[in-house]
Amino acid sequence: MKVGDLIKSSAFGGQNGIVIETDHENDADGSWYHVVWLKVNRHYYLVSNKDDGIQYEWCRKHEIEPCDIS
């Protein structure tokens, strides 16, 4: 996955987002992906990093998957 890719949560249905940053340095176990969530599943609570209510989270590859928009 790369910056700009649409993704969905592997664990929570209806939770979609966009990769806004990646971190590949000094990580033997794989990459990290900084995601901004477009819709937060009501059963999943994220702490907002900003006052505007946008939800951000660093995720591992197994926590997210590409979102098919076709």
N, CA, C, O and CB atoms as a CASP TS submission, in Angstrom:
PFRMAT TS
TARGET T0000
AUTHOR 0000-0000-0000
METHOD Language model
MODEL 1
PARENT N/A
ATOM      1  N   MET     1       0.830  -1.175   0.000  1.00  0.00           N
ATOM      2  CA  MET     1       0.000   0.000   0.000  1.00  0.00           C
ATOM      3  C   MET     1       0.876   1.241   0.000  1.00  0.00           C
ATOM      4  O   MET     1       2.026   1.224   0.439  1.00  0.00           O
ATOM      5  CB  MET     1      -0.945  -0.003   1.200  1.00  0.00           C
ATOM      6  N   LYS     2       0.286   2.325  -0.512  1.00  0.00           N
ATOM      7  CA  LYS     2       1.048   3.571  -0.619  1.00  0.00           C
ATOM      8  C   LYS     2       0.148   4.743  -0.229  1.00  0.00           C
ATOM      9  O   LYS     2      -1.064   4.590  -0.079  1.00  0.00           O
ATOM     10  CB  LYS     2       1.612   3.763  -2.064  1.00  0.00           C
ATOM     11  N   VAL     3       0.758   5.903  -0.071  1.00  0.00           N
ATOM     12  CA  VAL     3       0.020   7.118   0.268  1.00  0.00           C
ATOM     13  C   VAL     3      -1.049   7.367  -0.794  1.00  0.00           C
ATOM     14  O   VAL     3      -0.781   7.297  -1.994  1.00  0.00           O
ATOM     15  CB  VAL     3       0.981   8.342   0.385  1.00  0.00           C
ATOM     16  N   GLY     4      -2.247   7.654  -0.338  1.00  0.00           N
ATOM     17  CA  GLY     4      -3.366   7.924  -1.244  1.00  0.00           C
ATOM     18  C   GLY     4      -4.266   6.736  -1.485  1.00  0.00           C
ATOM     19  O   GLY     4      -5.361   6.899  -2.022  1.00  0.00           O
ATOM     20  N   ASP     5      -3.834   5.533  -1.103  1.00  0.00           N
ATOM     21  CA  ASP     5      -4.663   4.343  -1.300  1.00  0.00           C
ATOM     22  C   ASP     5      -5.878   4.373  -0.375  1.00  0.00           C
ATOM     23  O   ASP     5      -5.773   4.721   0.801  1.00  0.00           O
ATOM     24  CB  ASP     5      -3.839   3.065  -1.056  1.00  0.00           C
ATOM     25  N   LEU     6      -7.040   3.999  -0.935  1.00  0.00           N
ATOM     26  CA  LEU     6      -8.236   3.815  -0.127  1.00  0.00           C
ATOM     27  C   LEU     6      -8.140   2.447   0.535  1.00  0.00           C
ATOM     28  O   LEU     6      -7.784   1.459  -0.108  1.00  0.00           O
ATOM     29  CB  LEU     6      -9.540   3.944  -0.990  1.00  0.00           C
ATOM     30  N   ILE     7      -8.456   2.399   1.807  1.00  0.00           N
ATOM     31  CA  ILE     7      -8.361   1.132   2.539  1.00  0.00           C
ATOM     32  C   ILE     7      -9.622   0.930   3.387  1.00  0.00           C
ATOM     33  O   ILE     7     -10.439   1.836   3.554  1.00  0.00           O
ATOM     34  CB  ILE     7      -7.085   1.106   3.440  1.00  0.00           C
ATOM     35  N   LYS     8      -9.744  -0.277   3.906  1.00  0.00           N
ATOM     36  CA  LYS     8     -10.791  -0.567   4.877  1.00  0.00           C
ATOM     37  C   LYS     8     -10.168  -1.352   6.012  1.00  0.00           C
ATOM     38  O   LYS     8      -9.121  -1.977   5.849  1.00  0.00           O
ATOM     39  CB  LYS     8     -11.976  -1.354   4.231  1.00  0.00           C
ATOM     40  N   SER     9     -10.810  -1.317   7.148  1.00  0.00           N
ATOM     41  CA  SER     9     -10.331  -2.035   8.317  1.00  0.00           C
ATOM     42  C   SER     9     -10.519  -3.527   8.106  1.00  0.00           C
ATOM     43  O   SER     9     -11.549  -3.957   7.585  1.00  0.00           O
ATOM     44  CB  SER     9     -11.062  -1.566   9.591  1.00  0.00           C
ATOM     45  N   SER    10      -9.539  -4.314   8.503  1.00  0.00           N
ATOM     46  CA  SER    10      -9.663  -5.770   8.435  1.00  0.00           C
ATOM     47  C   SER    10     -10.532  -6.308   9.564  1.00  0.00           C
ATOM     48  O   SER    10     -11.009  -7.441   9.494  1.00  0.00           O
ATOM     49  CB  SER    10      -8.284  -6.423   8.485  1.00  0.00           C
ATOM     50  N   ALA    11     -10.741  -5.505  10.602  1.00  0.00           N
ATOM     51  CA  ALA    11     -11.458  -5.970  11.780  1.00  0.00           C
ATOM     52  C   ALA    11     -12.872  -5.417  11.902  1.00  0.00           C
ATOM     53  O   ALA    11     -13.742  -6.082  12.465  1.00  0.00           O
ATOM     54  CB  ALA    11     -10.688  -5.614  12.998  1.00  0.00           C
ATOM     55  N   PHE    12     -13.120  -4.215  11.388  1.00  0.00           N
ATOM     56  CA  PHE    12     -14.400  -3.557  11.609  1.00  0.00           C
ATOM     57  C   PHE    12     -15.069  -3.209  10.288  1.00  0.00           C
ATOM     58  O   PHE    12     -14.497  -2.486   9.472  1.00  0.00           O
ATOM     59  CB  PHE    12     -14.214  -2.300  12.453  1.00  0.00           C
ATOM     60  N   GLY    13     -16.272  -3.719  10.074  1.00  0.00           N
ATOM     61  CA  GLY    13     -17.021  -3.431   8.866  1.00  0.00           C
ATOM     62  C   GLY    13     -17.454  -1.986   8.807  1.00  0.00           C
ATOM     63  O   GLY    13     -17.762  -1.389   9.839  1.00  0.00           O
ATOM     64  N   GLY    14     -17.484  -1.413   7.619  1.00  0.00           N
ATOM     65  CA  GLY    14     -17.943  -0.045   7.444  1.00  0.00           C
ATOM     66  C   GLY    14     -16.925   1.006   7.819  1.00  0.00           C
ATOM     67  O   GLY    14     -17.243   2.195   7.852  1.00  0.00           O
ATOM     68  N   GLN    15     -15.711   0.589   8.102  1.00  0.00           N
ATOM     69  CA  GLN    15     -14.673   1.553   8.478  1.00  0.00           C
ATOM     70  C   GLN    15     -13.698   1.683   7.315  1.00  0.00           C
ATOM     71  O   GLN    15     -12.911   0.774   7.053  1.00  0.00           O
ATOM     72  CB  GLN    15     -13.928   1.113   9.789  1.00  0.00           C
ATOM     73  N   ASN    16     -13.751   2.817   6.618  1.00  0.00           N
ATOM     74  CA  ASN    16     -12.926   3.069   5.446  1.00  0.00           C
ATOM     75  C   ASN    16     -12.030   4.269   5.689  1.00  0.00           C
ATOM     76  O   ASN    16     -12.362   5.156   6.476  1.00  0.00           O
ATOM     77  CB  ASN    16     -13.797   3.292   4.202  1.00  0.00           C
ATOM     78  N   GLY    17     -10.887   4.291   5.005  1.00  0.00           N
ATOM     79  CA  GLY    17      -9.962   5.396   5.197  1.00  0.00           C
ATOM     80  C   GLY    17      -9.013   5.559   4.039  1.00  0.00           C
ATOM     81  O   GLY    17      -9.125   4.886   3.014  1.00  0.00           O
ATOM     82  N   ILE    18      -8.071   6.473   4.223  1.00  0.00           N
ATOM     83  CA  ILE    18      -7.049   6.778   3.223  1.00  0.00           C
ATOM     84  C   ILE    18      -5.694   6.758   3.915  1.00  0.00           C
ATOM     85  O   ILE    18      -5.532   7.315   5.001  1.00  0.00           O
ATOM     86  CB  ILE    18      -7.313   8.165   2.533  1.00  0.00           C
ATOM     87  N   VAL    19      -4.717   6.109   3.274  1.00  0.00           N
ATOM     88  CA  VAL    19      -3.348   6.118   3.789  1.00  0.00           C
ATOM     89  C   VAL    19      -2.767   7.501   3.521  1.00  0.00           C
ATOM     90  O   VAL    19      -2.738   7.951   2.376  1.00  0.00           O
ATOM     91  CB  VAL    19      -2.468   4.987   3.125  1.00  0.00           C
ATOM     92  N   ILE    20      -2.296   8.190   4.589  1.00  0.00           N
ATOM     93  CA  ILE    20      -1.744   9.531   4.424  1.00  0.00           C
ATOM     94  C   ILE    20      -0.237   9.584   4.651  1.00  0.00           C
ATOM     95  O   ILE    20       0.396  10.602   4.372  1.00  0.00           O
ATOM     96  CB  ILE    20      -2.428  10.483   5.369  1.00  0.00           C
ATOM     97  N   GLU    21       0.346   8.489   5.159  1.00  0.00           N
ATOM     98  CA  GLU    21       1.787   8.458   5.422  1.00  0.00           C
ATOM     99  C   GLU    21       2.200   7.009   5.641  1.00  0.00           C
ATOM    100  O   GLU    21       1.412   6.204   6.140  1.00  0.00           O
ATOM    101  CB  GLU    21       2.164   9.344   6.662  1.00  0.00           C
ATOM    102  N   THR    22       3.422   6.677   5.273  1.00  0.00           N
ATOM    103  CA  THR    22       3.950   5.344   5.539  1.00  0.00           C
ATOM    104  C   THR    22       5.282   5.478   6.257  1.00  0.00           C
ATOM    105  O   THR    22       5.969   6.491   6.129  1.00  0.00           O
ATOM    106  CB  THR    22       4.110   4.529   4.226  1.00  0.00           C
ATOM    107  N   ASP    23       5.639   4.448   7.013  1.00  0.00           N
ATOM    108  CA  ASP    23       6.911   4.427   7.717  1.00  0.00           C
ATOM    109  C   ASP    23       7.549   3.074   7.477  1.00  0.00           C
ATOM    110  O   ASP    23       7.088   2.061   8.003  1.00  0.00           O
ATOM    111  CB  ASP    23       6.730   4.708   9.242  1.00  0.00           C
ATOM    112  N   HIS    24       8.610   3.056   6.682  1.00  0.00           N
ATOM    113  CA  HIS    24       9.296   1.815   6.337  1.00  0.00           C
ATOM    114  C   HIS    24      10.646   1.697   7.030  1.00  0.00           C
ATOM    115  O   HIS    24      11.285   0.647   6.951  1.00  0.00           O
ATOM    116  CB  HIS    24       9.481   1.722   4.839  1.00  0.00           C
ATOM    117  N   GLU    25      11.092   2.747   7.704  1.00  0.00           N
ATOM    118  CA  GLU    25      12.439   2.772   8.274  1.00  0.00           C
ATOM    119  C   GLU    25      12.526   2.009   9.592  1.00  0.00           C
ATOM    120  O   GLU    25      11.615   2.052  10.419  1.00  0.00           O
ATOM    121  CB  GLU    25      12.885   4.204   8.485  1.00  0.00           C
ATOM    122  N   ASN    26      13.619   1.329   9.760  1.00  0.00           N
ATOM    123  CA  ASN    26      13.960   0.657  11.021  1.00  0.00           C
ATOM    124  C   ASN    26      12.849  -0.235  11.545  1.00  0.00           C
ATOM    125  O   ASN    26      12.580  -0.252  12.746  1.00  0.00           O
ATOM    126  CB  ASN    26      14.303   1.679  12.067  1.00  0.00           C
ATOM    127  N   ASP    27      12.210  -0.966  10.667  1.00  0.00           N
ATOM    128  CA  ASP    27      11.104  -1.817  11.086  1.00  0.00           C
ATOM    129  C   ASP    27      11.290  -3.219  10.504  1.00  0.00           C
ATOM    130  O   ASP    27      11.005  -3.448   9.329  1.00  0.00           O
ATOM    131  CB  ASP    27       9.745  -1.213  10.645  1.00  0.00           C
ATOM    132  N   ALA    28      11.757  -4.134  11.309  1.00  0.00           N
ATOM    133  CA  ALA    28      12.020  -5.498  10.859  1.00  0.00           C
ATOM    134  C   ALA    28      10.735  -6.285  10.610  1.00  0.00           C
ATOM    135  O   ALA    28      10.749  -7.260   9.859  1.00  0.00           O
ATOM    136  CB  ALA    28      12.874  -6.224  11.881  1.00  0.00           C
ATOM    137  N   ASP    29       9.632  -5.881  11.222  1.00  0.00           N
ATOM    138  CA  ASP    29       8.377  -6.627  11.124  1.00  0.00           C
ATOM    139  C   ASP    29       7.439  -6.131  10.034  1.00  0.00           C
ATOM    140  O   ASP    29       6.350  -6.685   9.881  1.00  0.00           O
ATOM    141  CB  ASP    29       7.670  -6.576  12.429  1.00  0.00           C
ATOM    142  N   GLY    30       7.812  -5.123   9.280  1.00  0.00           N
ATOM    143  CA  GLY    30       6.944  -4.597   8.243  1.00  0.00           C
ATOM    144  C   GLY    30       6.670  -3.127   8.415  1.00  0.00           C
ATOM    145  O   GLY    30       7.163  -2.490   9.346  1.00  0.00           O
ATOM    146  N   SER    31       5.886  -2.602   7.518  1.00  0.00           N
ATOM    147  CA  SER    31       5.619  -1.169   7.490  1.00  0.00           C
ATOM    148  C   SER    31       4.443  -0.780   8.377  1.00  0.00           C
ATOM    149  O   SER    31       3.587  -1.592   8.729  1.00  0.00           O
ATOM    150  CB  SER    31       5.357  -0.722   6.073  1.00  0.00           C
ATOM    151  N   TRP    32       4.448   0.495   8.716  1.00  0.00           N
ATOM    152  CA  TRP    32       3.327   1.120   9.413  1.00  0.00           C
ATOM    153  C   TRP    32       2.644   2.064   8.440  1.00  0.00           C
ATOM    154  O   TRP    32       3.304   2.647   7.580  1.00  0.00           O
ATOM    155  CB  TRP    32       3.797   1.877  10.702  1.00  0.00           C
ATOM    156  N   TYR    33       1.324   2.225   8.563  1.00  0.00           N
ATOM    157  CA  TYR    33       0.547   3.079   7.682  1.00  0.00           C
ATOM    158  C   TYR    33      -0.273   4.041   8.537  1.00  0.00           C
ATOM    159  O   TYR    33      -1.037   3.621   9.406  1.00  0.00           O
ATOM    160  CB  TYR    33      -0.371   2.238   6.747  1.00  0.00           C
ATOM    161  N   HIS    34      -0.103   5.331   8.279  1.00  0.00           N
ATOM    162  CA  HIS    34      -0.871   6.351   8.986  1.00  0.00           C
ATOM    163  C   HIS    34      -2.154   6.565   8.197  1.00  0.00           C
ATOM    164  O   HIS    34      -2.114   6.942   7.026  1.00  0.00           O
ATOM    165  CB  HIS    34      -0.058   7.697   9.148  1.00  0.00           C
ATOM    166  N   VAL    35      -3.278   6.326   8.834  1.00  0.00           N
ATOM    167  CA  VAL    35      -4.573   6.313   8.168  1.00  0.00           C
ATOM    168  C   VAL    35      -5.464   7.411   8.745  1.00  0.00           C
ATOM    169  O   VAL    35      -5.497   7.621   9.957  1.00  0.00           O
ATOM    170  CB  VAL    35      -5.249   4.930   8.312  1.00  0.00           C
ATOM    171  N   VAL    36      -6.174   8.097   7.879  1.00  0.00           N
ATOM    172  CA  VAL    36      -7.260   8.966   8.318  1.00  0.00           C
ATOM    173  C   VAL    36      -8.550   8.216   7.975  1.00  0.00           C
ATOM    174  O   VAL    36      -8.799   7.867   6.821  1.00  0.00           O
ATOM    175  CB  VAL    36      -7.197  10.412   7.627  1.00  0.00           C
ATOM    176  N   TRP    37      -9.352   7.982   8.999  1.00  0.00           N
ATOM    177  CA  TRP    37     -10.594   7.227   8.815  1.00  0.00           C
ATOM    178  C   TRP    37     -11.698   8.161   8.352  1.00  0.00           C
ATOM    179  O   TRP    37     -11.889   9.239   8.916  1.00  0.00           O
ATOM    180  CB  TRP    37     -11.006   6.509  10.121  1.00  0.00           C
ATOM    181  N   LEU    38     -12.425   7.741   7.320  1.00  0.00           N
ATOM    182  CA  LEU    38     -13.522   8.533   6.769  1.00  0.00           C
ATOM    183  C   LEU    38     -14.812   8.285   7.511  1.00  0.00           C
ATOM    184  O   LEU    38     -15.661   9.172   7.609  1.00  0.00           O
ATOM    185  CB  LEU    38     -13.709   8.228   5.302  1.00  0.00           C
ATOM    186  N   LYS    39     -14.963   7.089   8.031  1.00  0.00           N
ATOM    187  CA  LYS    39     -16.142   6.728   8.810  1.00  0.00           C
ATOM    188  C   LYS    39     -15.673   5.790   9.910  1.00  0.00           C
ATOM    189  O   LYS    39     -14.994   4.800   9.641  1.00  0.00           O
ATOM    190  CB  LYS    39     -17.259   6.061   7.914  1.00  0.00           C
ATOM    191  N   VAL    40     -16.029   6.095  11.126  1.00  0.00           N
ATOM    192  CA  VAL    40     -15.628   5.251  12.245  1.00  0.00           C
ATOM    193  C   VAL    40     -16.815   4.402  12.661  1.00  0.00           C
ATOM    194  O   VAL    40     -17.884   4.922  12.981  1.00  0.00           O
ATOM    195  CB  VAL    40     -15.108   6.101  13.437  1.00  0.00           C
ATOM    196  N   ASN    41     -16.621   3.117  12.654  1.00  0.00           N
ATOM    197  CA  ASN    41     -17.647   2.178  13.080  1.00  0.00           C
ATOM    198  C   ASN    41     -18.079   2.519  14.505  1.00  0.00           C
ATOM    199  O   ASN    41     -17.225   2.778  15.352  1.00  0.00           O
ATOM    200  CB  ASN    41     -17.133   0.716  12.992  1.00  0.00           C
ATOM    201  N   ARG    42     -19.364   2.524  14.788  1.00  0.00           N
ATOM    202  CA  ARG    42     -19.854   2.932  16.110  1.00  0.00           C
ATOM    203  C   ARG    42     -19.388   2.019  17.235  1.00  0.00           C
ATOM    204  O   ARG    42     -19.468   2.399  18.404  1.00  0.00           O
ATOM    205  CB  ARG    42     -21.356   2.977  16.102  1.00  0.00           C
ATOM    206  N   HIS    43     -18.902   0.820  16.910  1.00  0.00           N
ATOM    207  CA  HIS    43     -18.408  -0.100  17.934  1.00  0.00           C
ATOM    208  C   HIS    43     -16.912   0.040  18.166  1.00  0.00           C
ATOM    209  O   HIS    43     -16.329  -0.689  18.969  1.00  0.00           O
ATOM    210  CB  HIS    43     -18.728  -1.525  17.548  1.00  0.00           C
ATOM    211  N   TYR    44     -16.304   0.968  17.469  1.00  0.00           N
ATOM    212  CA  TYR    44     -14.855   1.150  17.558  1.00  0.00           C
ATOM    213  C   TYR    44     -14.561   2.589  17.887  1.00  0.00           C
ATOM    214  O   TYR    44     -14.958   3.482  17.139  1.00  0.00           O
ATOM    215  CB  TYR    44     -14.150   0.738  16.247  1.00  0.00           C
ATOM    216  N   TYR    45     -13.879   2.840  18.978  1.00  0.00           N
ATOM    217  CA  TYR    45     -13.601   4.198  19.428  1.00  0.00           C
ATOM    218  C   TYR    45     -12.149   4.553  19.178  1.00  0.00           C
ATOM    219  O   TYR    45     -11.243   3.820  19.577  1.00  0.00           O
ATOM    220  CB  TYR    45     -13.937   4.356  20.909  1.00  0.00           C
ATOM    221  N   LEU    46     -11.931   5.678  18.518  1.00  0.00           N
ATOM    222  CA  LEU    46     -10.581   6.203  18.311  1.00  0.00           C
ATOM    223  C   LEU    46     -10.475   7.554  18.999  1.00  0.00           C
ATOM    224  O   LEU    46     -11.434   8.327  19.005  1.00  0.00           O
ATOM    225  CB  LEU    46     -10.245   6.325  16.792  1.00  0.00           C
ATOM    226  N   VAL    47      -9.340   7.837  19.568  1.00  0.00           N
ATOM    227  CA  VAL    47      -9.106   9.151  20.145  1.00  0.00           C
ATOM    228  C   VAL    47      -8.666  10.076  19.020  1.00  0.00           C
ATOM    229  O   VAL    47      -7.723   9.774  18.289  1.00  0.00           O
ATOM    230  CB  VAL    47      -8.039   9.096  21.291  1.00  0.00           C
ATOM    231  N   SER    48      -9.343  11.185  18.890  1.00  0.00           N
ATOM    232  CA  SER    48      -9.024  12.132  17.819  1.00  0.00           C
ATOM    233  C   SER    48      -7.725  12.849  18.117  1.00  0.00           C
ATOM    234  O   SER    48      -7.487  13.276  19.247  1.00  0.00           O
ATOM    235  CB  SER    48     -10.157  13.149  17.633  1.00  0.00           C
ATOM    236  N   ASN    49      -6.880  12.982  17.097  1.00  0.00           N
ATOM    237  CA  ASN    49      -5.631  13.712  17.232  1.00  0.00           C
ATOM    238  C   ASN    49      -5.829  15.202  16.986  1.00  0.00           C
ATOM    239  O   ASN    49      -4.908  15.988  17.209  1.00  0.00           O
ATOM    240  CB  ASN    49      -4.594  13.157  16.273  1.00  0.00           C
ATOM    241  N   LYS    50      -6.991  15.597  16.540  1.00  0.00           N
ATOM    242  CA  LYS    50      -7.283  17.003  16.256  1.00  0.00           C
ATOM    243  C   LYS    50      -8.651  17.340  16.823  1.00  0.00           C
ATOM    244  O   LYS    50      -9.454  16.452  17.110  1.00  0.00           O
ATOM    245  CB  LYS    50      -7.230  17.297  14.724  1.00  0.00           C
ATOM    246  N   ASP    51      -8.904  18.620  16.980  1.00  0.00           N
ATOM    247  CA  ASP    51     -10.180  19.064  17.527  1.00  0.00           C
ATOM    248  C   ASP    51     -11.314  19.023  16.518  1.00  0.00           C
ATOM    249  O   ASP    51     -12.476  19.185  16.891  1.00  0.00           O
ATOM    250  CB  ASP    51     -10.044  20.449  18.059  1.00  0.00           C
ATOM    251  N   ASP    52     -10.994  18.807  15.235  1.00  0.00           N
ATOM    252  CA  ASP    52     -12.027  18.822  14.205  1.00  0.00           C
ATOM    253  C   ASP    52     -12.774  17.497  14.065  1.00  0.00           C
ATOM    254  O   ASP    52     -13.649  17.372  13.209  1.00  0.00           O
ATOM    255  CB  ASP    52     -11.413  19.183  12.891  1.00  0.00           C
ATOM    256  N   GLY    53     -12.445  16.520  14.884  1.00  0.00           N
ATOM    257  CA  GLY    53     -13.159  15.252  14.871  1.00  0.00           C
ATOM    258  C   GLY    53     -12.644  14.230  13.878  1.00  0.00           C
ATOM    259  O   GLY    53     -13.164  13.116  13.822  1.00  0.00           O
ATOM    260  N   ILE    54     -11.637  14.579  13.091  1.00  0.00           N
ATOM    261  CA  ILE    54     -11.061  13.620  12.150  1.00  0.00           C
ATOM    262  C   ILE    54     -10.278  12.579  12.939  1.00  0.00           C
ATOM    263  O   ILE    54      -9.546  12.912  13.870  1.00  0.00           O
ATOM    264  CB  ILE    54     -10.145  14.331  11.101  1.00  0.00           C
ATOM    265  N   GLN    55     -10.438  11.332  12.561  1.00  0.00           N
ATOM    266  CA  GLN    55      -9.810  10.229  13.287  1.00  0.00           C
ATOM    267  C   GLN    55      -8.575   9.725  12.550  1.00  0.00           C
ATOM    268  O   GLN    55      -8.648   9.375  11.372  1.00  0.00           O
ATOM    269  CB  GLN    55     -10.808   9.082  13.489  1.00  0.00           C
ATOM    270  N   TYR    56      -7.446   9.689  13.242  1.00  0.00           N
ATOM    271  CA  TYR    56      -6.180   9.210  12.682  1.00  0.00           C
ATOM    272  C   TYR    56      -5.698   8.010  13.480  1.00  0.00           C
ATOM    273  O   TYR    56      -5.985   7.887  14.671  1.00  0.00           O
ATOM    274  CB  TYR    56      -5.106  10.333  12.684  1.00  0.00           C
ATOM    275  N   GLU    57      -4.955   7.115  12.804  1.00  0.00           N
ATOM    276  CA  GLU    57      -4.402   5.959  13.507  1.00  0.00           C
ATOM    277  C   GLU    57      -3.248   5.375  12.701  1.00  0.00           C
ATOM    278  O   GLU    57      -3.313   5.317  11.473  1.00  0.00           O
ATOM    279  CB  GLU    57      -5.493   4.886  13.754  1.00  0.00           C
ATOM    280  N   TRP    58      -2.188   4.939  13.391  1.00  0.00           N
ATOM    281  CA  TRP    58      -1.109   4.175  12.759  1.00  0.00           C
ATOM    282  C   TRP    58      -1.513   2.704  12.791  1.00  0.00           C
ATOM    283  O   TRP    58      -1.864   2.173  13.844  1.00  0.00           O
ATOM    284  CB  TRP    58       0.277   4.407  13.488  1.00  0.00           C
ATOM    285  N   CYS    59      -1.461   2.047  11.629  1.00  0.00           N
ATOM    286  CA  CYS    59      -1.890   0.649  11.507  1.00  0.00           C
ATOM    287  C   CYS    59      -0.797  -0.192  10.877  1.00  0.00           C
ATOM    288  O   CYS    59       0.043   0.307  10.128  1.00  0.00           O
ATOM    289  CB  CYS    59      -3.178   0.545  10.678  1.00  0.00           C
ATOM    290  N   ARG    60      -0.824  -1.473  11.193  1.00  0.00           N
ATOM    291  CA  ARG    60       0.046  -2.451  10.530  1.00  0.00           C
ATOM    292  C   ARG    60      -0.674  -2.985   9.302  1.00  0.00           C
ATOM    293  O   ARG    60      -1.890  -2.840   9.174  1.00  0.00           O
ATOM    294  CB  ARG    60       0.435  -3.619  11.498  1.00  0.00           C
ATOM    295  N   LYS    61       0.078  -3.599   8.404  1.00  0.00           N
ATOM    296  CA  LYS    61      -0.499  -4.091   7.146  1.00  0.00           C
ATOM    297  C   LYS    61      -1.634  -5.091   7.376  1.00  0.00           C
ATOM    298  O   LYS    61      -2.609  -5.097   6.626  1.00  0.00           O
ATOM    299  CB  LYS    61       0.585  -4.738   6.297  1.00  0.00           C
ATOM    300  N   HIS    62      -1.517  -5.931   8.400  1.00  0.00           N
ATOM    301  CA  HIS    62      -2.564  -6.933   8.636  1.00  0.00           C
ATOM    302  C   HIS    62      -3.852  -6.327   9.214  1.00  0.00           C
ATOM    303  O   HIS    62      -4.869  -7.016   9.290  1.00  0.00           O
ATOM    304  CB  HIS    62      -2.041  -8.006   9.579  1.00  0.00           C
ATOM    305  N   GLU    63      -3.824  -5.059   9.620  1.00  0.00           N
ATOM    306  CA  GLU    63      -4.998  -4.406  10.196  1.00  0.00           C
ATOM    307  C   GLU    63      -5.864  -3.695   9.145  1.00  0.00           C
ATOM    308  O   GLU    63      -7.006  -3.324   9.413  1.00  0.00           O
ATOM    309  CB  GLU    63      -4.557  -3.409  11.248  1.00  0.00           C
ATOM    310  N   ILE    64      -5.294  -3.515   7.946  1.00  0.00           N
ATOM    311  CA  ILE    64      -6.017  -2.815   6.882  1.00  0.00           C
ATOM    312  C   ILE    64      -5.886  -3.594   5.577  1.00  0.00           C
ATOM    313  O   ILE    64      -4.984  -4.416   5.418  1.00  0.00           O
ATOM    314  CB  ILE    64      -5.483  -1.365   6.709  1.00  0.00           C
ATOM    315  N   GLU    65      -6.789  -3.326   4.657  1.00  0.00           N
ATOM    316  CA  GLU    65      -6.732  -3.957   3.341  1.00  0.00           C
ATOM    317  C   GLU    65      -7.236  -2.979   2.296  1.00  0.00           C
ATOM    318  O   GLU    65      -8.011  -2.078   2.617  1.00  0.00           O
ATOM    319  CB  GLU    65      -7.560  -5.265   3.311  1.00  0.00           C
ATOM    320  N   PRO    66      -6.811  -3.142   1.052  1.00  0.00           N
ATOM    321  CA  PRO    66      -7.265  -2.240  -0.006  1.00  0.00           C
ATOM    322  C   PRO    66      -8.788  -2.242  -0.114  1.00  0.00           C
ATOM    323  O   PRO    66      -9.433  -3.270   0.094  1.00  0.00           O
ATOM    324  CB  PRO    66      -6.642  -2.636  -1.350  1.00  0.00           C
ATOM    325  N   CYS    67      -9.337  -1.114  -0.431  1.00  0.00           N
ATOM    326  CA  CYS    67     -10.785  -0.967  -0.558  1.00  0.00           C
ATOM    327  C   CYS    67     -11.152  -0.991  -2.034  1.00  0.00           C
ATOM    328  O   CYS    67     -10.662  -0.168  -2.807  1.00  0.00           O
ATOM    329  CB  CYS    67     -11.281   0.349   0.116  1.00  0.00           C
ATOM    330  N   ASP    68     -12.000  -1.918  -2.432  1.00  0.00           N
ATOM    331  CA  ASP    68     -12.438  -2.036  -3.822  1.00  0.00           C
ATOM    332  C   ASP    68     -13.544  -1.000  -4.078  1.00  0.00           C
ATOM    333  O   ASP    68     -14.621  -1.074  -3.488  1.00  0.00           O
ATOM    334  CB  ASP    68     -12.947  -3.492  -4.133  1.00  0.00           C
ATOM    335  N   ILE    69     -13.266  -0.044  -4.956  1.00  0.00           N
ATOM    336  CA  ILE    69     -14.249   1.002  -5.238  1.00  0.00           C
ATOM    337  C   ILE    69     -14.872   0.849  -6.625  1.00  0.00           C
ATOM    338  O   ILE    69     -15.548   1.753  -7.115  1.00  0.00           O
ATOM    339  CB  ILE    69     -13.600   2.371  -5.114  1.00  0.00           C
ATOM    340  N   SER    70     -14.640  -0.283  -7.238  1.00  0.00           N
ATOM    341  CA  SER    70     -15.199  -0.480  -8.596  1.00  0.00           C
ATOM    342  C   SER    70     -16.682  -0.777  -8.550  1.00  0.00           C
ATOM    343  O   SER    70     -17.305  -0.968  -9.594  1.00  0.00           O
ATOM    344  CB  SER    70     -14.475  -1.620  -9.317  1.00  0.00           C
TER
END
